[in-house]
Amino acid sequence: MKKSIITTLASVTLLLGACSGEVDQTKEETELIPEEPQDETAAETPETDSNSGASEEMYATDPDEVQDSYDVVVVGSGGAGLAAAISAHDAGASVAVFEKMPVAGGNTNGASAGMNASETIFQEAEGIEDSKEKFFEESLEGGKGTNDQELLRYLTDNAADAIEWLDSLGITLNNLTTTGGMSVPRAHRPEDGSPVGEYLVDGLIENLSERDIPLFLNSEVNGLMQEDGVVTGIDVAVGQTNQMSIQAKSTIITTGGFGASPDMLQEFEPDAADSVTTNHEGATGDGIKMAQEVGADVVDMEHVQVHPTVDQTEGFLITEAVRGEGAILVNQKGERFFNELDTRDAVSEAIQSLDEGYSYLIVDQALRERVPAIDFYESQGLVQKGETLAKLAEEIDVDAETLEATVTAWNEHVQAGEDPDFGRETGMEHQLSEAPYYAIKIAPGVHHTMGGLRINTETAVLDESGEAIPGLYAAGEVTGGIHGQNRIGGNAVADIIVFGRHAGEEAAK
């Protein structure tokens, strides 16, 4: 198989930390393709909340090498699709991945806080007491009790094993932090504390390369083939030009949600249609639509999550790890106004209820060093700095005495181990006391679509009668039901890895 390495502008833009590992360029068939121009939107990928340390080079397969049949075809190359491809291959299937965008990774490139899992080897190493039952109950509470409990139970029961599976692939997530709605450090990140997304994508793609699994970029799937009720493959424009039908025993849809589709947002959640989005431009619900054309059912389409901390100029998502490591939110008066690590929907509503409709994250130098993504935000012009709190107050036009009093009170709460003002219980390990100080202006933006294809615990796509559509599987944000009305931060990465891996296993049978 002829393989190539393509340089992606997105990875260059987002590069901050250490790479997960370079693609092996020693193989004779590997070549370096010159960087091709991309449009400004694709190059900046403003939806991402970090760098995450992706390499500047991306593995891809020459379109001329496409075959007319595979055991398993995977539509979409986000975390779920890449995990599915690796899993199916390792189960003995011939596999190919088709991605409509010129860059692999989808919304996974923007994943920030980490991957939630309980009872992990890394929690045990740090003496963190946790349980799968607690993980389940807190995720169910975050979803307002509306989650598909069978799917949620599968997620929480299998996340720890998925962490170890990733570790076996050389993707080690051993740095722990806390996300909103979680009572203990459960979000697993790369060792240096950088955001999880591109580190994860890098590692998974390297594993594709090692296995010679073809990845066809710029290859839009136009529809599913079906015969006598069985999905038999895909119609796809490989490399944008070669329109063909590809036979497959199983097809896995991992195309993500519809957070970048104004039309679908208008249809299912009109209040969110005009909001800034953190989603990459390819998140337009294609997989949902093509599956519906062959009889697939959908669930929870009206549940669209807004993330509370989003830059409103370019749509950069500010990672939840900033709050998890101790940041506070203040209004234009310089006062705290809510529990910063409540669930995303609650924090978003609190910010939207402010007269100004926005808030500031307040960070000190020590916190900045714990969250490398802040360096990236500064490079994008999103961070304001003051050598003292008074100077920072001047920069963001809030009353200096009020801001100083707010931070002093917060530090006292941290020292006492309780927050009598707003009941915050997590992310209170560190005071904000080391100059200089920083502020990031944020407001809510569309982040995750909880609705999508209805699946069972074997990842089979279901029709409106609840029966599995033969030959069709799905995983990741393209599916619905797992998160209920509100997704907990860190659960999306758990979702894509747990169910992506499982979909590959099931499709390969």
PyMOL commands that set and color helices and strands:
alter all, ss='L'
color gray80, all
select helices_A, chain A and resi 9-14+40-44+63-65+79-90+106-110+121-125+132-142+149-168+197-210+262-268+270-272+286-292+321-324+344-352+365-370+373-379+389-396+400-416+491-507
alter helices_A, ss='H'
color red, helices_A
select strands_A, chain A and resi 3-7+32-33+57-61+69-75+95-98+115-116+175-177+187-189+215-216+220-227+230-238+242-253+298-299+304-310+328-330+359-364+383-386+437-449+452-453+460-462+468-474
alter strands_A, ss='S'
color yellow, strands_A
deselect
rebuild
show_as cartoon
